[in-house]
Amino acid sequence: MTPSQPLTPAAEPAAAPDLHETPERTPAVPRAHEVEAFRALARANATIDALARPSAGQHPDGGLHGGADATDRPVVDLEVVVPAYDEEHRLPATLAAAVEHLSALTARTGLSAAVVVVDNGSVDRTSDLASAARGDVPVYLLGCRQRGKGSAVRRGFATSRARWVGFMDADLATPMDTLDRVLPLLADGAPVVIASRNAGEADRVVKQSSLRRLGGSVFRLAARSILPDVADSQCGFKFFDGRTVRAVLDDCTIDGFSFDVELLARLRWAGHPVVEVPVLWTDVPGSTFSPVRDGVRSFSDTVRIHRAARRWPAPAGSPA
């Protein structure tokens, strides 16, 4: 890869707003099993922000040390945010693949990179496994008290100062080598580059239920009414120019799975083109997405976005 932009780190932008909120204390409960449940929840939510430690096996020059605030992590060229909710079974393989690929990429290009796991209130071992990730690329851990994929991604993006930042799903349904096609486009100046299961020569290895496939088709129709020029708004592998995406975060309000639609719509409204890269996508078992509960909410959120977009103010500099 030979990016047209210099590979030295960009000048450090203004610090992103710190979304850290100190959770209110929960009154103690008398029964032992309730105390244990509370401790598990606290470890996955509130305590993560206090610890916010990088992985034990990170490179000695790779970032902050134990006990430091991961919302103030070092500036790198590329950050990969991984939103995670109860992903103890799928996260280890995903982090191993991400760290391995990014380590090779940094060695080959001279770019700096990091992985940021945003634990979205898990009650399993997600946070412990993220902390145990090892490799030459640092892995940071953030907590997100507000539930929902959109909230977790915003948390990771808002605390990032990277030149380029993106997110990938914890299931590794989109292979890491997709980044080898995404990064040159970003380096050439593309503000938004997303993986697509519907563009060009994209293909799928699908094992989804008929209910989920039907729900996906209905959702795509709704999303296309907002993003007619985007073939696939929901593939969980999206990367952005850091300054560009951080500029629209405060305008995004969707917490759930329709967050992608709102974010892309905001960026398109601001005049930024969306580049789609066709991928081979594999449906990985273990998704926390419920076709009924989350499908209905996602469709409802998409309708809200469509209605709200009619009232969005014209982008700065546009004709009156």
C-alpha positions in Angstrom: 0.0 0.0 0.0 1.3 3.4 -1.0 -1.0 6.1 0.4 -0.9 9.4 -1.3 -0.9 11.2 2.1 2.1 11.2 4.3 2.3 8.3 6.7 3.5 10.3 9.6 0.8 11.0 12.3 -1.4 13.9 11.5 -1.4 16.9 13.8 -3.3 16.2 17.0 -6.9 17.5 16.7 -8.7 19.1 19.5 -9.6 16.6 22.2 -12.9 14.9 21.7 -15.5 15.4 24.4 -15.2 13.0 27.3 -18.5 11.1 27.6 -17.5 9.5 30.9 -20.2 9.8 33.5 -19.7 8.7 37.1 -22.5 6.2 37.8 -24.7 6.7 40.8 -24.0 4.4 43.7 -26.4 1.5 44.0 -27.7 0.8 47.5 -26.3 -2.4 49.0 -28.6 -5.4 48.9 -28.6 -7.9 51.7 -28.8 -11.2 49.8 -25.5 -12.9 48.7 -26.7 -13.7 45.2 -27.9 -10.2 44.6 -24.6 -8.8 45.8 -22.8 -11.1 43.4 -25.0 -10.1 40.5 -24.4 -6.4 41.3 -20.7 -6.9 41.3 -20.8 -8.6 37.9 -22.8 -5.7 36.5 -20.7 -3.1 38.1 -17.5 -4.7 36.7 -18.9 -4.7 33.2 -20.3 -1.2 33.3 -19.1 1.4 35.8 -15.8 -0.1 36.9 -14.5 -0.5 33.4 -14.2 3.2 33.0 -12.2 3.5 36.2 -9.9 0.7 35.1 -9.8 1.4 31.4 -6.7 -0.6 31.0 -5.0 -1.8 27.8 -4.3 -5.4 27.3 -1.6 -7.0 29.5 0.4 -8.1 26.4 0.5 -4.8 24.6 3.7 -3.5 23.1 5.7 -1.5 25.7 5.5 1.6 23.6 1.9 0.9 22.5 -0.1 3.1 24.9 -1.4 3.7 28.4 -0.6 1.5 31.4 -2.9 -0.1 33.9 -5.1 2.3 35.8 -4.8 5.1 33.2 -7.8 6.7 31.6 -8.4 5.0 28.2 -10.5 8.0 27.1 -7.2 9.9 26.9 -5.3 7.3 24.9 -2.4 8.2 22.6 -3.1 9.6 19.1 -2.6 7.0 16.4 -3.2 6.9 12.6 -5.9 4.2 12.8 -8.3 3.0 15.5 -10.6 0.1 15.2 -13.6 0.2 17.6 -15.3 -3.1 18.5 -18.7 -2.7 20.2 -19.3 -5.8 22.4 -22.2 -7.0 24.4 -21.9 -10.5 26.0 -19.4 -11.6 23.4 -17.2 -13.9 25.5 -17.5 -16.7 22.9 -16.8 -14.7 19.7 -14.6 -11.8 20.9 -11.3 -13.7 21.5 -11.0 -14.9 17.9 -12.0 -11.5 16.6 -9.4 -9.6 18.7 -6.7 -12.1 17.8 -7.4 -11.6 14.1 -7.6 -7.8 14.4 -4.4 -7.5 16.4 -2.5 -9.9 14.0 -3.6 -8.0 10.9 -3.0 -4.6 12.4 0.4 -5.6 13.6 1.4 -6.7 10.1 -0.1 -3.6 8.6 1.9 -1.3 11.0 5.1 -3.2 10.2 4.5 -2.9 6.5 3.4 0.8 6.3 4.8 2.5 9.3 1.3 3.5 10.4 0.3 3.3 14.1 -2.9 1.5 15.1 -4.9 0.5 18.1 -8.0 -1.6 18.9 -10.7 -0.2 21.3 -13.2 -2.6 22.7 -16.3 -0.8 24.0 -18.1 -3.1 26.5 -21.8 -2.3 26.3 -22.9 -3.6 29.7 -21.8 -7.2 29.3 -22.4 -9.5 32.3 -20.2 -12.3 31.0 -16.4 -12.3 30.7 -16.2 -9.9 27.7 -14.2 -7.3 29.6 -11.8 -9.8 31.1 -11.1 -11.3 27.7 -10.6 -7.9 26.1 -8.0 -7.2 28.7 -6.3 -10.5 28.1 -5.8 -9.8 24.3 -2.1 -9.9 23.4 -0.1 -8.5 20.4 2.1 -5.7 19.2 -0.9 -3.4 18.8 -2.5 -2.1 22.0 -6.1 -3.1 22.9 -8.0 -0.6 25.1 -11.1 -1.2 27.1 -13.9 1.3 27.5 -17.3 1.0 29.3 -20.6 2.3 27.9 -23.5 2.6 30.3 -26.0 3.5 27.7 -27.1 0.3 26.0 -27.2 -0.2 22.2 -24.7 -0.6 19.4 -25.0 3.0 18.4 -24.1 4.2 21.9 -21.1 1.9 22.1 -19.8 3.1 18.7 -20.3 6.7 19.5 -18.4 6.2 22.8 -15.4 4.8 21.0 -15.5 7.5 18.3 -16.0 10.4 20.6 -12.9 9.4 22.7 -10.8 8.9 19.6 -8.3 11.3 18.2 -7.1 9.0 15.4 -6.6 10.2 11.8 -8.9 7.4 10.7 -11.4 5.6 12.9 -13.9 2.8 12.2 -15.8 0.0 13.7 -16.2 -3.7 13.1 -18.6 -6.2 14.6 -17.4 -8.5 17.2 -18.3 -11.6 15.2 -15.7 -11.0 12.4 -18.3 -11.6 9.8 -16.3 -9.3 7.5 -12.7 -10.5 7.1 -9.9 -8.3 8.4 -8.2 -8.2 5.0 -11.0 -5.9 3.9 -9.0 -3.2 5.6 -6.3 -3.6 2.9 -8.8 -2.1 0.4 -10.4 0.4 2.8 -7.2 2.1 4.0 -5.8 3.2 0.6 -9.2 4.8 -0.2 -9.1 6.7 3.1 -5.5 7.8 2.5 -6.5 9.1 -0.9 -9.1 11.4 0.7 -12.3 9.4 0.9 -14.2 10.5 4.0 -16.4 7.4 4.3 -15.5 3.9 3.3 -17.8 1.0 4.2 -17.9 -2.7 3.5 -20.9 -3.8 1.4 -22.6 -7.2 1.0 -24.6 -5.9 -2.0 -22.2 -3.9 -4.1 -20.2 -5.1 -7.1 -18.9 -8.6 -6.7 -19.8 -9.0 -3.0 -20.9 -12.4 -1.8 -22.4 -14.0 1.3 -22.1 -17.2 3.2 -25.5 -17.1 4.8 -27.1 -19.3 7.4 -29.7 -16.9 8.6 -33.3 -17.9 9.5 -36.1 -17.1 7.0 -37.5 -14.6 9.6 -34.3 -12.7 9.8 -33.8 -12.7 6.0 -37.4 -11.3 5.6 -36.8 -8.7 8.3 -33.5 -7.7 6.6 -35.2 -7.2 3.3 -37.9 -5.0 4.8 -35.3 -3.0 6.7 -33.2 -2.5 3.5 -36.2 -1.0 1.7 -36.7 1.4 4.6 -33.0 2.3 4.7 -32.9 2.9 0.9 -35.6 5.5 1.3 -33.1 7.5 3.3 -29.8 6.4 1.6 -30.8 5.7 -2.0 -27.2 5.6 -3.2 -26.0 3.2 -0.5 -26.4 -0.5 -1.4 -25.7 -1.8 2.1 -26.0 0.4 5.2 -25.8 -2.4 7.8 -22.6 -4.3 7.1 -20.6 -4.0 10.3 -17.3 -2.7 8.9 -17.2 1.0 8.4 -14.3 3.4 8.5 -14.0 7.2 8.4 -11.8 10.2 8.3 -11.6 10.9 12.0 -12.3 14.7 11.9 -15.2 14.2 9.5 -17.1 11.6 11.6 -16.5 13.3 14.9 -18.1 16.5 13.5 -21.5 14.8 13.2 -21.5 12.6 16.3 -23.4 15.1 18.4 -26.2 15.1 15.9 -26.7 11.3 16.1 -29.3 10.1 18.6 -30.1 6.5 17.6 -28.7 4.0 20.1 -29.7 0.7 18.5 -28.9 -1.1 15.3 -30.2 1.7 13.0 -27.3 3.9 14.2 -25.5 3.1 10.9 -28.3 4.5 8.8 -28.4 7.7 10.9 -24.6 8.2 10.8 -24.4 7.7 7.1 -27.4 9.9 6.5 -25.8 12.7 8.6 -22.5 12.4 6.7 -24.3 12.4 3.3 -26.3 15.4 4.4 -23.1 17.2 5.2 -21.9 16.5 1.6 -19.5 13.6 2.2 -19.7 10.8 -0.4 -19.9 7.1 0.8 -17.6 4.6 -0.9 -18.6 1.0 -0.8 -16.2 -1.9 -1.0 -17.7 -5.3 -1.9 -16.8 -8.1 0.6 -17.3 -11.8 1.2 -19.5 -11.8 4.3 -20.1 -14.8 6.5 -23.1 -15.2 8.9 -21.5 -16.1 12.3 -23.7 -17.9 14.9 -24.2 -16.3 18.3 -25.6 -12.9 17.3 -27.4 -10.9 20.1 -29.7 -9.4 17.4 -33.3 -10.5 17.9 -35.2 -10.5 14.6 -38.5 -9.6 16.4 -37.5 -7.3 19.2 -34.5 -5.6 17.5 -36.0 -5.8 14.0 -39.2 -3.9 15.0 -37.2 -1.3 16.9 -34.7 -0.9 14.0 -37.6 -0.4 11.5 -39.2 2.1 13.9 -35.9 4.0 14.3 -35.5 4.2 10.5 -38.9 5.7 10.2 -37.9 8.3 12.9 -34.7 9.1 11.0 -36.7 9.6 7.7 -39.1 12.0 9.4 -36.4 13.9 11.3 -34.3 14.3 8.2 -36.9 16.6 6.7 -36.2 19.0 9.6 -32.4 18.9 9.5 -30.9 22.3 8.9 -29.0 22.9 5.6 -25.3 22.1 5.9 -23.0 25.1 6.5 -22.0 26.7 3.2 -24.9 25.3 1.2 -27.1 27.6 -0.9 -30.0 29.2 1.0 
